[in-house]
């Protein structure tokens, strides 16, 4: 038997694609961290979405892509459409690939990339789980650094969300999510979101609606919240205090659309 030397060091196929929405992130995006992680974890690739940035972000993303086209691909949006639609555009591209898992991750790396293998492990180990949501839980032995104000506002918001969608979830807004690449989950992203800041909640509302009727287990049995080992606030966040109130308006809109009208 003759071995092909070119194949001896070949990396395994990409098993996971992570969408990273980017809007004016040239000063914050740690390109080195992405390169290093992609080299260490050859089964994970990234879909970098330029959300109509007006700084050096497009050039930075293209540089990453040019350096390793297997690990990085770029989706260019001609204008700024907001995080929700940027994530949706990236996920549609990721669902069109041949990987097993797709997800999205905040560009500021408040959740370190090193958490990704833990998400993959959950989906690998638990075949009944379809979505993994990162949860910022301040537990002993973990490094989750969050301001007290944001923590308590988050608890109020999560309680409201749990009542609105009928799912006892701890943290919907952490920017770290992973899911299986299935036709059912791809369908959740087929149409534009009705909301902006709380699109994560709308994903859950769509999942709940899609599983009514008994063909598949209820959504509560398909979602897994994974307490993060590490998370920290990053300077330069685009979240403003007023967005907390916008978020409550949006979850009311989600309730009306998916629970009252039953869309």
C-alpha positions as CSV (number, residue, x, y, z in Angstrom):
1,X,0.0,0.0,0.0
2,X,1.4,3.4,-1.0
3,X,0.6,6.4,1.3
4,X,0.2,9.8,-0.2
5,X,2.5,12.2,1.8
6,X,0.2,15.1,1.0
7,X,-2.6,13.4,2.8
8,X,-0.8,12.3,5.9
9,X,-1.1,15.7,7.5
10,X,-4.5,16.5,6.1
11,X,-6.9,18.1,8.6
12,X,-10.3,16.4,9.3
13,X,-13.2,17.9,7.5
14,X,-14.9,20.9,9.2
15,X,-17.6,19.6,11.5
16,X,-18.8,23.0,12.8
17,X,-19.4,26.4,11.3
18,X,-19.7,29.4,13.6
19,X,-21.3,32.7,12.3
20,X,-19.6,35.8,13.6
21,X,-21.6,39.0,12.8
22,X,-19.4,42.1,12.5
23,X,-20.3,45.7,12.3
24,X,-17.5,48.3,12.6
25,X,-15.4,45.8,14.5
26,X,-12.0,46.7,13.1
27,X,-10.7,48.0,16.5
28,X,-12.1,45.1,18.5
29,X,-11.9,42.0,16.4
30,X,-9.0,39.8,17.6
31,X,-7.9,38.3,14.3
32,X,-5.0,36.5,16.0
33,X,-7.3,34.7,18.4
34,X,-9.5,33.5,15.5
35,X,-6.4,32.3,13.5
36,X,-4.9,30.5,16.5
37,X,-8.2,28.8,17.4
38,X,-8.8,27.7,13.8
39,X,-5.3,26.2,13.7
40,X,-5.8,24.3,17.0
41,X,-9.4,23.2,16.2
42,X,-9.3,22.1,12.5
43,X,-12.9,20.8,12.8
44,X,-14.3,24.3,13.4
45,X,-14.7,27.0,10.7
46,X,-16.2,30.5,10.7
47,X,-18.6,32.4,8.6
48,X,-17.6,36.1,9.0
49,X,-20.5,38.4,8.2
50,X,-19.7,42.0,7.3
51,X,-22.9,43.9,8.3
52,X,-22.3,47.0,6.1
53,X,-19.4,48.2,8.2
54,X,-17.9,51.6,7.4
55,X,-14.5,51.1,9.0
56,X,-11.7,48.6,8.2
57,X,-13.8,45.6,9.1
58,X,-14.3,44.4,5.5
59,X,-10.6,44.4,4.8
60,X,-9.8,42.6,8.0
61,X,-12.3,39.9,7.3
62,X,-11.0,39.4,3.7
63,X,-7.5,39.1,5.1
64,X,-8.6,36.3,7.4
65,X,-10.4,34.6,4.6
66,X,-7.4,34.9,2.2
67,X,-5.1,33.4,4.9
68,X,-7.2,30.2,5.2
69,X,-10.2,29.8,2.9
70,X,-11.0,26.4,4.5
71,X,-11.4,27.9,8.0
72,X,-12.9,31.3,7.1
73,X,-15.5,32.5,4.6
74,X,-17.0,36.0,4.3
75,X,-20.6,37.1,3.7
76,X,-20.7,40.8,2.7
77,X,-24.0,42.6,3.3
78,X,-24.2,45.8,1.2
79,X,-25.8,47.8,4.0
80,X,-26.2,47.6,7.8
81,X,-29.2,45.4,8.6
82,X,-28.5,44.8,12.3
83,X,-27.3,41.8,14.2
84,X,-30.4,39.7,13.9
85,X,-30.4,39.7,10.1
86,X,-26.6,39.5,9.9
87,X,-26.8,36.3,12.0
88,X,-29.6,35.0,9.8
89,X,-27.7,35.6,6.6
90,X,-24.6,33.9,8.0
91,X,-26.6,30.9,9.2
92,X,-28.3,30.5,5.9
93,X,-24.8,30.2,4.4
94,X,-23.7,27.8,7.1
95,X,-26.8,25.6,6.7
96,X,-25.9,25.3,3.0
97,X,-22.6,23.7,3.8
98,X,-22.0,20.0,4.7
99,X,-21.1,20.4,8.4
100,X,-22.9,18.8,11.3
101,X,-23.4,21.8,13.5
102,X,-23.9,25.5,13.0
103,X,-24.0,28.4,15.4
104,X,-23.2,32.0,16.1
105,X,-20.7,33.8,18.4
106,X,-20.3,37.5,19.3
107,X,-17.3,39.1,17.6
108,X,-16.0,40.7,20.8
109,X,-15.3,37.2,22.2
110,X,-16.9,37.9,25.5
111,X,-17.4,34.2,25.3
112,X,-14.0,32.8,24.5
113,X,-13.6,30.6,21.4
114,X,-12.3,27.9,23.7
115,X,-15.9,27.3,24.8
116,X,-16.9,26.0,21.4
117,X,-15.7,22.4,21.9
118,X,-17.9,22.2,25.0
119,X,-20.9,23.1,22.9
120,X,-20.0,20.5,20.3
121,X,-19.6,17.9,23.0
122,X,-23.1,18.4,24.3
123,X,-24.6,17.9,20.8
124,X,-22.4,14.9,20.3
125,X,-23.2,13.3,23.6
126,X,-27.0,14.1,23.7
127,X,-28.7,13.1,20.4
128,X,-32.0,14.4,21.7
129,X,-30.7,18.0,22.0
130,X,-30.9,20.2,19.0
131,X,-29.8,23.6,20.3
132,X,-27.2,24.6,22.9
133,X,-27.5,28.1,24.5
134,X,-24.6,29.5,26.5
135,X,-25.7,30.6,30.0
136,X,-23.8,33.3,32.0
137,X,-24.2,31.7,35.4
138,X,-21.9,33.0,38.2
139,X,-20.9,29.8,39.9
140,X,-17.9,29.0,42.1
141,X,-15.0,27.7,40.0
142,X,-16.0,29.6,36.9
143,X,-14.9,33.0,35.6
144,X,-18.1,34.8,34.7
145,X,-17.6,38.5,35.2
146,X,-20.6,40.6,34.6
147,X,-21.7,44.0,36.1
148,X,-24.3,43.8,38.9
149,X,-26.6,46.0,37.0
150,X,-26.5,43.9,33.8
151,X,-26.9,40.7,35.9
152,X,-30.0,41.9,37.7
153,X,-31.6,43.4,34.5
154,X,-30.8,40.1,32.8
155,X,-32.6,38.2,35.5
156,X,-35.7,40.4,35.2
157,X,-35.7,40.0,31.4
158,X,-35.2,36.2,31.5
159,X,-38.1,35.9,33.9
160,X,-40.3,37.9,31.6
161,X,-39.2,35.8,28.6
162,X,-39.9,32.6,30.4
163,X,-43.5,33.7,31.0
164,X,-44.0,35.0,27.5
165,X,-42.8,31.9,25.6
166,X,-43.7,29.3,28.2
167,X,-40.1,28.0,28.5
168,X,-38.1,28.2,31.7
169,X,-34.9,29.6,30.3
170,X,-32.1,31.2,32.3
171,X,-30.3,33.3,29.6
172,X,-31.5,34.0,26.1
173,X,-29.1,36.9,25.3
174,X,-25.7,35.3,25.7
175,X,-24.1,35.6,22.2
176,X,-23.0,31.9,22.0
177,X,-25.3,29.4,20.4
178,X,-24.8,26.1,18.6
179,X,-27.4,23.9,16.8
180,X,-27.6,20.9,14.6
181,X,-27.7,21.4,10.8
182,X,-31.1,19.9,10.1
183,X,-33.9,21.0,7.7
184,X,-36.2,21.6,10.6
185,X,-33.8,24.1,12.2
186,X,-32.9,25.7,8.9
187,X,-36.6,26.4,8.4
188,X,-36.5,28.6,11.5
189,X,-34.3,31.1,9.6
190,X,-36.1,31.0,6.3
191,X,-37.9,34.4,6.9
192,X,-36.7,37.7,8.4
193,X,-37.0,38.2,12.1
194,X,-39.8,40.4,13.4
195,X,-37.5,41.8,16.1
196,X,-33.9,43.0,16.4
197,X,-32.3,42.8,19.9
198,X,-34.3,39.8,21.0
199,X,-34.1,37.6,18.0
200,X,-32.7,34.8,20.2
201,X,-36.1,34.7,21.9
202,X,-37.8,34.7,18.5
203,X,-35.8,31.6,17.5
204,X,-37.2,29.8,20.6
205,X,-40.7,31.0,19.8
206,X,-40.4,29.7,16.2
207,X,-39.0,26.4,17.5
208,X,-41.9,26.0,20.0
209,X,-44.5,26.7,17.2
210,X,-42.7,24.3,14.8
211,X,-43.0,21.5,17.4
212,X,-46.6,21.9,18.3
213,X,-48.7,18.9,17.1
214,X,-46.7,16.1,18.6
215,X,-44.6,15.0,15.6
216,X,-41.3,15.9,17.5
217,X,-40.5,16.2,21.2
218,X,-41.5,19.6,22.7
219,X,-39.0,22.4,22.5
220,X,-38.2,22.2,26.2
221,X,-36.6,18.8,25.5
222,X,-34.6,20.0,22.5
223,X,-32.8,23.0,24.1
224,X,-29.8,22.7,26.5
225,X,-28.4,25.6,28.5
226,X,-24.7,25.2,29.1
227,X,-23.2,27.3,31.9
228,X,-20.1,28.9,30.6
229,X,-16.7,28.4,32.2
230,X,-15.6,31.9,31.1
231,X,-17.3,35.1,30.1
232,X,-16.6,38.8,30.6
233,X,-18.0,42.2,29.6
234,X,-16.0,43.7,26.8
235,X,-15.5,47.5,26.4
236,X,-17.2,49.1,23.4
237,X,-20.4,47.1,23.6
238,X,-23.1,48.4,21.2
239,X,-25.8,47.7,23.8
240,X,-27.3,50.9,25.3
241,X,-29.4,51.3,28.5
242,X,-32.5,52.2,26.4
243,X,-32.2,48.8,24.6
244,X,-33.4,47.1,27.8
245,X,-36.8,48.9,27.3
246,X,-36.7,48.2,23.6
247,X,-36.3,44.5,24.5
248,X,-39.5,44.4,26.5
249,X,-41.4,45.9,23.7
250,X,-40.0,43.3,21.4
251,X,-40.9,40.3,23.6
252,X,-44.5,41.7,23.7
253,X,-44.4,41.7,19.9
254,X,-43.1,38.1,20.0
255,X,-45.9,37.1,22.3
256,X,-48.5,38.7,20.1
257,X,-47.2,37.2,16.9
258,X,-46.4,33.6,18.0
259,X,-48.7,33.0,21.0
260,X,-51.7,35.2,20.4
261,X,-51.9,35.1,16.6
262,X,-50.2,31.7,16.3
263,X,-48.0,32.5,13.3
